[in-house]
Amino acid sequence: MQRLLAAFLAAIIAVGATTLSLRADTKVAVPIPNLDGISQADAERLLAALAQINVVTSNCPDYRISDDEWMLLTGTGDMLAARLGIDPATYDRNYYGPAFRMMEDPGACDRIGPRARPIIDDLIAMGGGWAGKGSSASKADK
């Protein structure tokens, strides 16, 4: 599964990226990656991975991420869910429900946590990010 996701993300990087902007409130804008070239099946797999990573990074102290990184993950997930026509209740039931149930496994943090950084880095490489990171940042800032 990890190899599949890595290959999938590498393929998306090749598609090219333009920046979309997610506004969490009137003060914060987080560019999210352009995933226009993603198939429905790949979008569903990525959405599941993003939900798992969100749950793990929120519940496992060794895998905490910044607020900006969290907004990048959730913004990308929300964008994919909207593109797939998934309403909030279905999103919670089909993606976040299983992600939270996975936390019943004592090894979930160490199994899923290491996947967070590579996926965040891939989303940034595809045009996502925030002030100092991502599409508007210089390579020296990365």
PyMOL CGO cylinders between C-alpha atoms (Angstrom):
from pymol import cmd
from pymol.cgo import CYLINDER

trace = [
    CYLINDER, 0.00, 0.00, 0.00, 2.81, 2.43, 0.86, 0.3, 1, 1, 1, 1, 1, 1,
    CYLINDER, 2.81, 2.43, 0.86, 4.55, 1.77, -2.45, 0.3, 1, 1, 1, 1, 1, 1,
    CYLINDER, 4.55, 1.77, -2.45, 1.30, 2.28, -4.29, 0.3, 1, 1, 1, 1, 1, 1,
    CYLINDER, 1.30, 2.28, -4.29, 0.69, 5.61, -2.56, 0.3, 1, 1, 1, 1, 1, 1,
    CYLINDER, 0.69, 5.61, -2.56, 4.28, 6.75, -3.18, 0.3, 1, 1, 1, 1, 1, 1,
    CYLINDER, 4.28, 6.75, -3.18, 4.01, 5.81, -6.86, 0.3, 1, 1, 1, 1, 1, 1,
    CYLINDER, 4.01, 5.81, -6.86, 0.64, 7.51, -7.08, 0.3, 1, 1, 1, 1, 1, 1,
    CYLINDER, 0.64, 7.51, -7.08, 1.96, 10.73, -5.54, 0.3, 1, 1, 1, 1, 1, 1,
    CYLINDER, 1.96, 10.73, -5.54, 5.01, 10.68, -7.81, 0.3, 1, 1, 1, 1, 1, 1,
    CYLINDER, 5.01, 10.68, -7.81, 2.72, 10.37, -10.83, 0.3, 1, 1, 1, 1, 1, 1,
    CYLINDER, 2.72, 10.37, -10.83, 0.67, 13.33, -9.69, 0.3, 1, 1, 1, 1, 1, 1,
    CYLINDER, 0.67, 13.33, -9.69, 3.78, 15.46, -9.31, 0.3, 1, 1, 1, 1, 1, 1,
    CYLINDER, 3.78, 15.46, -9.31, 4.43, 14.84, -12.99, 0.3, 1, 1, 1, 1, 1, 1,
    CYLINDER, 4.43, 14.84, -12.99, 0.98, 16.20, -13.87, 0.3, 1, 1, 1, 1, 1, 1,
    CYLINDER, 0.98, 16.20, -13.87, 2.05, 19.68, -12.81, 0.3, 1, 1, 1, 1, 1, 1,
    CYLINDER, 2.05, 19.68, -12.81, 0.65, 21.90, -10.13, 0.3, 1, 1, 1, 1, 1, 1,
    CYLINDER, 0.65, 21.90, -10.13, -1.23, 25.12, -9.94, 0.3, 1, 1, 1, 1, 1, 1,
    CYLINDER, -1.23, 25.12, -9.94, -2.22, 26.68, -6.71, 0.3, 1, 1, 1, 1, 1, 1,
    CYLINDER, -2.22, 26.68, -6.71, -5.72, 26.76, -5.31, 0.3, 1, 1, 1, 1, 1, 1,
    CYLINDER, -5.72, 26.76, -5.31, -6.34, 28.56, -2.08, 0.3, 1, 1, 1, 1, 1, 1,
    CYLINDER, -6.34, 28.56, -2.08, -8.20, 27.31, 0.98, 0.3, 1, 1, 1, 1, 1, 1,
    CYLINDER, -8.20, 27.31, 0.98, -9.41, 29.90, 3.42, 0.3, 1, 1, 1, 1, 1, 1,
    CYLINDER, -9.41, 29.90, 3.42, -9.74, 28.50, 6.93, 0.3, 1, 1, 1, 1, 1, 1,
    CYLINDER, -9.74, 28.50, 6.93, -10.96, 31.91, 8.06, 0.3, 1, 1, 1, 1, 1, 1,
    CYLINDER, -10.96, 31.91, 8.06, -10.59, 35.45, 6.80, 0.3, 1, 1, 1, 1, 1, 1,
    CYLINDER, -10.59, 35.45, 6.80, -6.96, 35.66, 7.97, 0.3, 1, 1, 1, 1, 1, 1,
    CYLINDER, -6.96, 35.66, 7.97, -5.43, 32.41, 6.74, 0.3, 1, 1, 1, 1, 1, 1,
    CYLINDER, -5.43, 32.41, 6.74, -5.01, 31.10, 3.22, 0.3, 1, 1, 1, 1, 1, 1,
    CYLINDER, -5.01, 31.10, 3.22, -3.32, 27.77, 2.53, 0.3, 1, 1, 1, 1, 1, 1,
    CYLINDER, -3.32, 27.77, 2.53, -2.52, 26.87, -1.07, 0.3, 1, 1, 1, 1, 1, 1,
    CYLINDER, -2.52, 26.87, -1.07, -3.59, 23.32, -1.82, 0.3, 1, 1, 1, 1, 1, 1,
    CYLINDER, -3.59, 23.32, -1.82, -2.17, 21.21, -4.63, 0.3, 1, 1, 1, 1, 1, 1,
    CYLINDER, -2.17, 21.21, -4.63, -3.80, 20.87, -7.99, 0.3, 1, 1, 1, 1, 1, 1,
    CYLINDER, -3.80, 20.87, -7.99, -4.96, 17.28, -8.26, 0.3, 1, 1, 1, 1, 1, 1,
    CYLINDER, -4.96, 17.28, -8.26, -6.99, 17.70, -11.45, 0.3, 1, 1, 1, 1, 1, 1,
    CYLINDER, -6.99, 17.70, -11.45, -5.27, 14.73, -13.12, 0.3, 1, 1, 1, 1, 1, 1,
    CYLINDER, -5.27, 14.73, -13.12, -6.13, 12.27, -10.35, 0.3, 1, 1, 1, 1, 1, 1,
    CYLINDER, -6.13, 12.27, -10.35, -8.52, 9.42, -11.13, 0.3, 1, 1, 1, 1, 1, 1,
    CYLINDER, -8.52, 9.42, -11.13, -11.53, 8.78, -8.93, 0.3, 1, 1, 1, 1, 1, 1,
    CYLINDER, -11.53, 8.78, -8.93, -9.99, 5.58, -7.53, 0.3, 1, 1, 1, 1, 1, 1,
    CYLINDER, -9.99, 5.58, -7.53, -6.71, 7.34, -6.72, 0.3, 1, 1, 1, 1, 1, 1,
    CYLINDER, -6.71, 7.34, -6.72, -8.58, 10.27, -5.19, 0.3, 1, 1, 1, 1, 1, 1,
    CYLINDER, -8.58, 10.27, -5.19, -10.46, 7.86, -2.92, 0.3, 1, 1, 1, 1, 1, 1,
    CYLINDER, -10.46, 7.86, -2.92, -7.20, 6.16, -1.87, 0.3, 1, 1, 1, 1, 1, 1,
    CYLINDER, -7.20, 6.16, -1.87, -5.49, 9.49, -1.21, 0.3, 1, 1, 1, 1, 1, 1,
    CYLINDER, -5.49, 9.49, -1.21, -8.52, 10.70, 0.75, 0.3, 1, 1, 1, 1, 1, 1,
    CYLINDER, -8.52, 10.70, 0.75, -8.33, 7.60, 2.97, 0.3, 1, 1, 1, 1, 1, 1,
    CYLINDER, -8.33, 7.60, 2.97, -4.58, 8.13, 3.50, 0.3, 1, 1, 1, 1, 1, 1,
    CYLINDER, -4.58, 8.13, 3.50, -5.12, 11.80, 4.37, 0.3, 1, 1, 1, 1, 1, 1,
    CYLINDER, -5.12, 11.80, 4.37, -7.79, 10.90, 6.93, 0.3, 1, 1, 1, 1, 1, 1,
    CYLINDER, -7.79, 10.90, 6.93, -5.49, 8.31, 8.53, 0.3, 1, 1, 1, 1, 1, 1,
    CYLINDER, -5.49, 8.31, 8.53, -2.59, 10.74, 8.68, 0.3, 1, 1, 1, 1, 1, 1,
    CYLINDER, -2.59, 10.74, 8.68, -4.81, 13.46, 10.11, 0.3, 1, 1, 1, 1, 1, 1,
    CYLINDER, -4.81, 13.46, 10.11, -6.00, 11.15, 12.90, 0.3, 1, 1, 1, 1, 1, 1,
    CYLINDER, -6.00, 11.15, 12.90, -2.51, 9.84, 13.68, 0.3, 1, 1, 1, 1, 1, 1,
    CYLINDER, -2.51, 9.84, 13.68, -0.83, 13.24, 13.70, 0.3, 1, 1, 1, 1, 1, 1,
    CYLINDER, -0.83, 13.24, 13.70, -3.58, 14.56, 15.97, 0.3, 1, 1, 1, 1, 1, 1,
    CYLINDER, -3.58, 14.56, 15.97, -3.42, 11.64, 18.41, 0.3, 1, 1, 1, 1, 1, 1,
    CYLINDER, -3.42, 11.64, 18.41, 0.18, 10.41, 18.43, 0.3, 1, 1, 1, 1, 1, 1,
    CYLINDER, 0.18, 10.41, 18.43, 2.64, 12.76, 20.17, 0.3, 1, 1, 1, 1, 1, 1,
    CYLINDER, 2.64, 12.76, 20.17, 5.63, 11.44, 18.21, 0.3, 1, 1, 1, 1, 1, 1,
    CYLINDER, 5.63, 11.44, 18.21, 4.01, 12.44, 14.91, 0.3, 1, 1, 1, 1, 1, 1,
    CYLINDER, 4.01, 12.44, 14.91, 2.64, 15.94, 15.61, 0.3, 1, 1, 1, 1, 1, 1,
    CYLINDER, 2.64, 15.94, 15.61, 2.52, 18.38, 12.72, 0.3, 1, 1, 1, 1, 1, 1,
    CYLINDER, 2.52, 18.38, 12.72, 2.14, 22.16, 12.56, 0.3, 1, 1, 1, 1, 1, 1,
    CYLINDER, 2.14, 22.16, 12.56, -1.20, 23.90, 12.20, 0.3, 1, 1, 1, 1, 1, 1,
    CYLINDER, -1.20, 23.90, 12.20, -0.22, 24.88, 8.66, 0.3, 1, 1, 1, 1, 1, 1,
    CYLINDER, -0.22, 24.88, 8.66, 0.55, 21.27, 7.75, 0.3, 1, 1, 1, 1, 1, 1,
    CYLINDER, 0.55, 21.27, 7.75, -2.77, 20.20, 9.30, 0.3, 1, 1, 1, 1, 1, 1,
    CYLINDER, -2.77, 20.20, 9.30, -4.60, 22.79, 7.18, 0.3, 1, 1, 1, 1, 1, 1,
    CYLINDER, -4.60, 22.79, 7.18, -2.80, 21.49, 4.08, 0.3, 1, 1, 1, 1, 1, 1,
    CYLINDER, -2.80, 21.49, 4.08, -3.90, 17.90, 4.85, 0.3, 1, 1, 1, 1, 1, 1,
    CYLINDER, -3.90, 17.90, 4.85, -7.49, 18.76, 5.72, 0.3, 1, 1, 1, 1, 1, 1,
    CYLINDER, -7.49, 18.76, 5.72, -7.83, 21.30, 2.91, 0.3, 1, 1, 1, 1, 1, 1,
    CYLINDER, -7.83, 21.30, 2.91, -6.62, 18.76, 0.37, 0.3, 1, 1, 1, 1, 1, 1,
    CYLINDER, -6.62, 18.76, 0.37, -8.96, 16.14, 1.82, 0.3, 1, 1, 1, 1, 1, 1,
    CYLINDER, -8.96, 16.14, 1.82, -11.91, 18.53, 1.76, 0.3, 1, 1, 1, 1, 1, 1,
    CYLINDER, -11.91, 18.53, 1.76, -11.15, 19.46, -1.85, 0.3, 1, 1, 1, 1, 1, 1,
    CYLINDER, -11.15, 19.46, -1.85, -10.99, 15.80, -2.88, 0.3, 1, 1, 1, 1, 1, 1,
    CYLINDER, -10.99, 15.80, -2.88, -14.21, 14.99, -1.02, 0.3, 1, 1, 1, 1, 1, 1,
    CYLINDER, -14.21, 14.99, -1.02, -15.99, 17.86, -2.77, 0.3, 1, 1, 1, 1, 1, 1,
    CYLINDER, -15.99, 17.86, -2.77, -14.68, 16.76, -6.16, 0.3, 1, 1, 1, 1, 1, 1,
    CYLINDER, -14.68, 16.76, -6.16, -15.91, 13.23, -5.48, 0.3, 1, 1, 1, 1, 1, 1,
    CYLINDER, -15.91, 13.23, -5.48, -19.32, 14.54, -4.40, 0.3, 1, 1, 1, 1, 1, 1,
    CYLINDER, -19.32, 14.54, -4.40, -18.91, 13.14, -0.88, 0.3, 1, 1, 1, 1, 1, 1,
    CYLINDER, -18.91, 13.14, -0.88, -21.10, 14.89, 1.69, 0.3, 1, 1, 1, 1, 1, 1,
    CYLINDER, -21.10, 14.89, 1.69, -19.74, 15.54, 5.21, 0.3, 1, 1, 1, 1, 1, 1,
    CYLINDER, -19.74, 15.54, 5.21, -21.64, 12.66, 6.84, 0.3, 1, 1, 1, 1, 1, 1,
    CYLINDER, -21.64, 12.66, 6.84, -20.37, 10.16, 4.26, 0.3, 1, 1, 1, 1, 1, 1,
    CYLINDER, -20.37, 10.16, 4.26, -16.86, 11.63, 4.52, 0.3, 1, 1, 1, 1, 1, 1,
    CYLINDER, -16.86, 11.63, 4.52, -16.88, 11.08, 8.29, 0.3, 1, 1, 1, 1, 1, 1,
    CYLINDER, -16.88, 11.08, 8.29, -18.44, 7.60, 8.06, 0.3, 1, 1, 1, 1, 1, 1,
    CYLINDER, -18.44, 7.60, 8.06, -16.36, 6.22, 5.19, 0.3, 1, 1, 1, 1, 1, 1,
    CYLINDER, -16.36, 6.22, 5.19, -13.00, 7.89, 5.79, 0.3, 1, 1, 1, 1, 1, 1,
    CYLINDER, -13.00, 7.89, 5.79, -12.66, 9.28, 9.31, 0.3, 1, 1, 1, 1, 1, 1,
    CYLINDER, -12.66, 9.28, 9.31, -14.60, 6.45, 10.97, 0.3, 1, 1, 1, 1, 1, 1,
    CYLINDER, -14.60, 6.45, 10.97, -12.13, 3.80, 9.79, 0.3, 1, 1, 1, 1, 1, 1,
    CYLINDER, -12.13, 3.80, 9.79, -9.20, 6.11, 10.56, 0.3, 1, 1, 1, 1, 1, 1,
    CYLINDER, -9.20, 6.11, 10.56, -10.34, 6.52, 14.17, 0.3, 1, 1, 1, 1, 1, 1,
    CYLINDER, -10.34, 6.52, 14.17, -11.07, 2.78, 14.51, 0.3, 1, 1, 1, 1, 1, 1,
    CYLINDER, -11.07, 2.78, 14.51, -7.52, 2.07, 13.34, 0.3, 1, 1, 1, 1, 1, 1,
    CYLINDER, -7.52, 2.07, 13.34, -6.32, 3.84, 16.51, 0.3, 1, 1, 1, 1, 1, 1,
    CYLINDER, -6.32, 3.84, 16.51, -7.58, 0.84, 18.52, 0.3, 1, 1, 1, 1, 1, 1,
    CYLINDER, -7.58, 0.84, 18.52, -4.47, -0.94, 17.22, 0.3, 1, 1, 1, 1, 1, 1,
    CYLINDER, -4.47, -0.94, 17.22, -1.57, -0.09, 19.57, 0.3, 1, 1, 1, 1, 1, 1,
    CYLINDER, -1.57, -0.09, 19.57, 0.82, -0.10, 16.61, 0.3, 1, 1, 1, 1, 1, 1,
    CYLINDER, 0.82, -0.10, 16.61, -1.17, 2.38, 14.50, 0.3, 1, 1, 1, 1, 1, 1,
    CYLINDER, -1.17, 2.38, 14.50, 0.93, 5.41, 15.44, 0.3, 1, 1, 1, 1, 1, 1,
    CYLINDER, 0.93, 5.41, 15.44, 4.21, 3.80, 14.42, 0.3, 1, 1, 1, 1, 1, 1,
    CYLINDER, 4.21, 3.80, 14.42, 2.69, 2.13, 11.35, 0.3, 1, 1, 1, 1, 1, 1,
    CYLINDER, 2.69, 2.13, 11.35, 0.96, 5.21, 9.91, 0.3, 1, 1, 1, 1, 1, 1,
    CYLINDER, 0.96, 5.21, 9.91, 2.91, 8.11, 11.47, 0.3, 1, 1, 1, 1, 1, 1,
    CYLINDER, 2.91, 8.11, 11.47, 6.03, 7.76, 9.29, 0.3, 1, 1, 1, 1, 1, 1,
    CYLINDER, 6.03, 7.76, 9.29, 3.85, 8.22, 6.19, 0.3, 1, 1, 1, 1, 1, 1,
    CYLINDER, 3.85, 8.22, 6.19, 2.84, 11.75, 7.23, 0.3, 1, 1, 1, 1, 1, 1,
    CYLINDER, 2.84, 11.75, 7.23, 6.03, 13.64, 6.35, 0.3, 1, 1, 1, 1, 1, 1,
    CYLINDER, 6.03, 13.64, 6.35, 6.47, 12.16, 2.84, 0.3, 1, 1, 1, 1, 1, 1,
    CYLINDER, 6.47, 12.16, 2.84, 2.84, 12.86, 1.95, 0.3, 1, 1, 1, 1, 1, 1,
    CYLINDER, 2.84, 12.86, 1.95, 3.01, 16.43, 3.30, 0.3, 1, 1, 1, 1, 1, 1,
    CYLINDER, 3.01, 16.43, 3.30, 6.23, 16.96, 1.34, 0.3, 1, 1, 1, 1, 1, 1,
    CYLINDER, 6.23, 16.96, 1.34, 4.59, 15.55, -1.82, 0.3, 1, 1, 1, 1, 1, 1,
    CYLINDER, 4.59, 15.55, -1.82, 1.57, 17.85, -1.39, 0.3, 1, 1, 1, 1, 1, 1,
    CYLINDER, 1.57, 17.85, -1.39, 3.96, 20.81, -1.06, 0.3, 1, 1, 1, 1, 1, 1,
    CYLINDER, 3.96, 20.81, -1.06, 5.89, 19.69, -4.15, 0.3, 1, 1, 1, 1, 1, 1,
    CYLINDER, 5.89, 19.69, -4.15, 2.57, 19.63, -6.04, 0.3, 1, 1, 1, 1, 1, 1,
    CYLINDER, 2.57, 19.63, -6.04, 1.90, 23.28, -5.19, 0.3, 1, 1, 1, 1, 1, 1,
    CYLINDER, 1.90, 23.28, -5.19, 0.39, 23.08, -1.73, 0.3, 1, 1, 1, 1, 1, 1,
    CYLINDER, 0.39, 23.08, -1.73, 1.89, 24.86, 1.23, 0.3, 1, 1, 1, 1, 1, 1,
    CYLINDER, 1.89, 24.86, 1.23, 1.77, 27.98, 3.35, 0.3, 1, 1, 1, 1, 1, 1,
    CYLINDER, 1.77, 27.98, 3.35, 3.81, 31.10, 4.02, 0.3, 1, 1, 1, 1, 1, 1,
    CYLINDER, 3.81, 31.10, 4.02, 7.43, 30.03, 3.71, 0.3, 1, 1, 1, 1, 1, 1,
    CYLINDER, 7.43, 30.03, 3.71, 6.57, 26.61, 2.27, 0.3, 1, 1, 1, 1, 1, 1,
    CYLINDER, 6.57, 26.61, 2.27, 5.03, 25.40, -0.90, 0.3, 1, 1, 1, 1, 1, 1,
    CYLINDER, 5.03, 25.40, -0.90, 4.27, 27.01, -4.20, 0.3, 1, 1, 1, 1, 1, 1,
    CYLINDER, 4.27, 27.01, -4.20, 5.07, 30.59, -3.23, 0.3, 1, 1, 1, 1, 1, 1,
    CYLINDER, 5.07, 30.59, -3.23, 8.28, 29.79, -1.34, 0.3, 1, 1, 1, 1, 1, 1,
    CYLINDER, 8.28, 29.79, -1.34, 11.76, 29.92, -2.78, 0.3, 1, 1, 1, 1, 1, 1,
    CYLINDER, 11.76, 29.92, -2.78, 13.74, 26.71, -2.91, 0.3, 1, 1, 1, 1, 1, 1,
    CYLINDER, 13.74, 26.71, -2.91, 15.99, 28.09, -0.19, 0.3, 1, 1, 1, 1, 1, 1,
    CYLINDER, 15.99, 28.09, -0.19, 13.00, 28.24, 2.17, 0.3, 1, 1, 1, 1, 1, 1,
    CYLINDER, 13.00, 28.24, 2.17, 12.17, 24.56, 1.68, 0.3, 1, 1, 1, 1, 1, 1,
]
cmd.load_cgo(trace, "trace")
